[in-house]
Amino acid sequence: MTVGSATMPFPVQLKNPIRIDPVLLGITLSLLLGGLVILASASIATADNVAGDPFFYVGRQAVAALLGAVAGFVCLFVPMRFWLSTGPLMLLLAFALLTVVLVPGVGYTANGSTRWIRLGIFNLQASEIARLCLMIYLAGYLVRHNKSLREQFSGFVRPMIVLFIASCLLLAEPDLGAAIVLVAVAFVMMFVAGARFRDFFVFASLAIVGAGTLAVTTQYRLERLTGFLDPWADPFDKGFQLTQSLIAIGRGEWFGVGLGNGVQKLFYLPDAHTDFVFAVFAEEFGLFGSLVLIALFAALLWRVFSLGIRAANSERFFEAYLAIGIGTWLGLQAFINLGVNMGLLPTKGLTLPLISYGRSSLIIAMMSFGILFRIYHELEIAGKPPSRRQKKRGSRK
């Protein structure tokens, strides 16, 4: 799919028409538009109770989708060499956001966590932007210091120091889920870049031990863990969210009760439009619909990882590492969200990408897809034979 340069509202004419991956675009639009429909159903009771408007949340999500589309469109026209050159600035921006959100009077607190920065009518979740900035920085680091990463212990330690500081700032909010996703994404990117297995094993083991220690030494995290292990032992307190989620999924059976006909979203299932939107979807569309949704996410990951592999084969390693990082983030967050809804993982406040209500998450996801489309465009242009006009210019020189 191409977008002609003549129709673009820019003061300079593009050298090549923009090429967009039609498969990735189709999957993304399917999840995004389908997510708005699912969100409208899941949030209708809560929105009516909170704001007196049954479409309050889906309207705000639609505005965020529009803003995200604009931001993604801008990213589509930003050359990848720009992101590579601004890696250190991205690191500073990430640390600035994660620090500012902890400043009293600036950070907005909800449900005991200070994760948002008030921007008028919009609350920006600092960790969402910080994650993308850190991925851009890390992809550039892996290109610039690939030799030391492969051969020296210090090459692995330096990004670990960055991750440690970022994780401490996230835990101060607190947001253990975001810290786990960030560290896991970074480990995958470094492993793909050729980090030595012993370095990878040592730090991965330390990260697992650290996360486990935090889980069992903090009272509310320990309660989530015990509630996950046996939710039916206390179905009206510690296991309430999970039991209601399992009831919703069970009611869906093979083909669901129909769009809008779910019962659990009617004040039984907490956070039905955010963390547990999949449970509402499973109740209304059943096992068949759930498998279709999972298949869409699998196809999305396949396409993104294929793009990363193609970039690596073309020796565009910055693009390859960044694509792998974005794909790992989307896949891991979707896996955790689905696992929590089905009782396979302890409860974590992570949204389902492109589906759950979360304006910051959606905007950053759309920006990430804009970057992925840019990677595809540059790969297509690099592999395209020169046009007749370009050949004439070359012959004149």
N, C-alpha and C positions, 0 to 999 in steps of 0.2 A: 504494500500500500504506500502510495507517495502523496505528498502534499506539495503542489507546485509553488515555487518561490514567488511567482508573479502575484499571487493572491495574499501574500503575507504582509501585514501592516508594519513593515520595518523600513527605515530610511535607506538601508543598503540591500541590494539584491543578493540572495544566497547563491553561492557557486553551484550547489547541487540541490535538487528537490529533496525535501525531507522524506525519508523512508521509515515507515512504522511497521513493526512486526504485527501482522493481522491476527495471528493466532493468540499472541499475548494480549492484544487489545480486546479481542472477543472474550477471552476468559475473564479479564479484569472488569469489563463492562457487565458481564453476566453476574459476577459476584457483587459488584457495586449496586446495580439496579435491583437485583434480587434481594440484596441486603436491606435496601430501603423498604421494600415490601414486607420483609420479615420483621424489620424494626417497627413498622407501623402497626403490625398486629401485636407484637410483644409489648409495646409501650402504651397501648391505647388506654388501658385502665389507669395506670400510674400517671400518665400525662393528664388525663381528665381530673384526677384527684389532686394533683399538684398545681396545675396551671389552669384548670377549667377548659382546656383545649385538648381533645383526644389525639390530635396530630402535632402537639407541641414539640416532642422530641424528634419526630421524623422531619419536621420542618427545619429545625436547627441543623439536623444531620445533612439535609439536602443543601442548605446554605454552605456548610462545611465542605460538602462534595464539590460544589461549584468553585469555592475558593481553592480547594485542592487541585481541581482541574486546571485552573488558571496558573497556579504555582507549578504544576507538572508541565504545562505547556511552555512556561518560561524555561524550565530545566531542559526541555527538549532542544532548545536553541543554545544552550551553554556547552561549549566544547569540553571534552573530558580533560584536556590538558589544564583547563582552569581549575577544576576540582583537585587535580594532582598538585598544582602549584600552591593551592591555598590550604593544604593539609594542616600546617602549624596553626593557621588562623582558626581553622575548624576546631582544633583541640582547645584553643583558648576560649572560643565561644561555648563549647560544651562545658568546660569547667566554670565559666562565668554564669551560665544558666543554672547549673546544679548548685552553685553557691548562693546566687541571688534568691533562689526560691526558699532558702532557709533563713533569710533575713526577716526578722519580725516586722510585720506591717506590709511586707511585699508578698510573701508566700501566702497562699490561701489554703486553709485547713478544712478537710472534710473527712468524717469517719476516722478521726485520729491520725490522719496522714497529711503532711504538708507537701503537696506535689505540684501545685498549680501557681501560676503567676497571673494576677488579674490584669487584663487588658481591656478595660471598659466592660462591654457586655460579653466578652469572650475570655475564658480562663485557659491559659496555655499550659499544657503539661510539659514541664521542662525536660523530663527524661526522654520524651519522644524525639525532640530535636537533637538532644545531646547524643542519643544513640546513633542517629544518622551522621552527625558530625564526627563522632569517634570512629565510625566505620570508614569514612572518607580518609581520616587521618591515618588509620591503621593500614588501609590499602596502599597509601603512598609510602608509608614506612616500610612495608614489605617489599616494595619495589626498590627503594633507595638502599635498604640494608639487607637485601636478600642473602648476600654472601655471608655476612656475620650471623644471620639467623640460622643458616644451615651449618655453620662451622664453629660458632662460638656461643658459650653460655650467656655472655653479655648481650648478644643479639636477641635472645629470648627474654631476658630480664627487663630490658628497657620498656617494652610495651606492657609487661606485667606490672611495672610500677604505675604506669598510667591507668591501667585497669583497676589496680588496688585503690588509687585515690578516687577514681570515679565511683567505684563500688561503695567506698566509705561514705561518700556524699549521698548516694542513693539510699543507703541503709539509715542515714540520718533523717530521711524524710518521714517514716521509713518505707522502703519499697524493695523488699527482698526479691520479688518476682522480676522486676526490671533489671536488678543486678545480676540475677542468674542468667537471664536471656542475654545480656550484654557480654558476660564472661564466656558463655557458651559460643556465641557468634564469633567472638575474637579467637577462641581456641580453634574453631573450624577454619577460619581464614588463615591462621598461622600454620595449621597442619597442612592445608592445601599448598601453602607457599613453600613447604619443604622443611619445616622445623624438625629438629632431631627428635626422635621418638622418646628418648630418655628425658629430655627437657619437658616435652609435652606431658609425659606421664607424671613427672614430679609435680608440676604446677596444677595439672588437672586433679591429682589426688588431694593436694592441699585445698583446692577450691571446693571439692566435694566434702572434705572433712569440715571445712569452715562453714559451709551452708548447713550441714547436718548439726553442727554445734549451735549455730544460731537458732535452728528450728526447735531444738530440745531445751535450750536455756532461756527462751522467752516464753512467758506464760500463754499469751494469746496464740502464738505459733504452735506451741505444744498442744493446745486445745484443738486447733484445726487438724493437727496430725492425728490425735486420738479420735476425733470425730470422723475423720476419713477412714480410719481402720475399722470402725464399727459404728456407722451412723445410726443404726436402729437401736443402739443401746440408750441413746438420748435423743429421740427423734424430734422433740419439741424445743431443744436448746442447741447443744453443740452440733448435732447432726441434722438440724432443721433444713438448711439450704440443700444439702446433698440428698436427703430423703425426698424432698419436694421435687428436686430435679429428676431423680430416678422414677418417681411416680409419673411425672410428665412424659418422660421417654417411654415408660411402659404403656401409657395410655395410647401412644401413637400406633402401636402394633405394626402391621405391615404397611398400610398406606395413609395412616393418620386420620384425624377427626375432621380435617378440612381447614383451609385458611380462615383464620378469625374465630374458629370454634373451640380453641383451646381454653381450658378451665384454670390451669395452674397459674397463668399470668394474672389472674384476677385476685391479686393480693395474697396468694398462697406462696408463690415462688419469689423470694427476694432477688432484687437486681435482675429481673427477667429481661430487661432491655439492654443490659450491659454484659456482666460476666456469664449469665445463664441464658443468653438468647438462643443457644443451640438446643437447649431443653425444650423451649417453646416451639422451635422449628420441628424438632423430632416428634412432639406431640401432634402437631398439625399436619405434618407430611409423612410421618411414619418412618419405618426402616428404609423403604425404597427412596424416599426423598433425602434421607440422611446420607445414604450411599452416593447419591448424585452429588450432594454438596461436597462430600469428602473427595469424590472423583475430580471435581472442579479444582479443589485445592491441590490435589496431586498433579493434575495437568499444569497448573500454574507453576508449581515447583519444578516440574520437568522442563518447562519452557525456560524458566529463569536459569536453572543450572546448565541447560544446553547452551544458553547464551554465554555463560561464564566459560564453559569448555571451549566454545568456538573462539572467544577472545584469547584464551590461553594458547590455542593452536595457532593463532595469528600473532603471537608474541606481544599481545597488548595486555600485559599482566596486571596493570592497575585496574583496568576495566574488568578483568577476570576475577580478581580478588573482591572487588566491590560488588559485582553481581552475585558471587557466591555468598558474600556476607548478607546481602539483602534477601536472597532466597532462604538462607538459614534462619534469619530473623522471622520472616513470614511463616515458614514451615514450623519452626519451633513454637512460636506463639500460638499458632492454630492447633498444634498437637497438645500443648498444655491446656488450652481452653477446652478442647473436646474431651481430654482426659479428666479434667475437673468435673465437667458436666456429667460424665458417665461413671464417676466414682473410681477412676483408675489412678488419679493423682490427688494430693491434698488441695484444698481450696486455695486459689491464688487469684489476685485481682488483675487478670490479664484479659484483654478484649480479644474477640475473634476478628482478625483483620478484615476490613471492608464490610463487616456484618454488624458487629456490636455498636452501640451508641458510644461515641467518643470522638469529639471533633478534632482534637490534636492528633490522635492516632490516625484518623482518616486523612487529614491534610498531609501529614508526613508520608503516609503510604502512597498517596497520589504523587507527591514529589519524587519518591523513590522510583515509581513506575516511569515518571518522566525521564529520570536518569537512565533507566534500563532501555527505554526507547531510543535515547541518544546513543547508547552503546551499540544498539542494533544498527542505527543509521550510519555510524562511523565505520562499522564493520562492513556494511553493504557498500559504502562509497569506496572503502579501501580495496574491496574485491572487484569493483566495477572497472571494466576497461575504459581508457580515456575516450572522451567524445571527439567528434570530428573538429569541433571548435578548439578543444584543448590541443589536439594534434597540430592544427594550423598555427596556434600560438607558439608551440614548441619548435616547429620548423622555422618560424620567423626568427626566433632567438638563435 
